[in-house]
Amino acid sequence: MMDKQRSLAVPSPKKEISRNHCEFRVTGWDVYLRDLGSNNGTFLIRPGQPPLRVSETSPVSVQMGDIVDLGDGLTMRLEK
């Protein structure tokens, strides 16, 4: 199976989101998130837990209902 990459441009009026900010990788039924050395970080918000700063070196598993905070007021939620 071929690995397909797609970029998503997002607005960042305050310039808080880096050009190459983070990466989502789908492996089977699992989704992983990794920061790509962004200036202000990528944060994973999971209900009932404190926000987690996502690392460049250790991707984290993203679950349904998780919120990814990119900064500049932009968040994404993993949904079915």
PyMOL commands that set and color helices and strands:
alter all, ss='L'
color gray80, all
select strands_A, chain A and resi 22-27+30-35+43-45+52-53+60-62+67-71+74-77
alter strands_A, ss='S'
color yellow, strands_A
deselect
rebuild
show_as cartoon
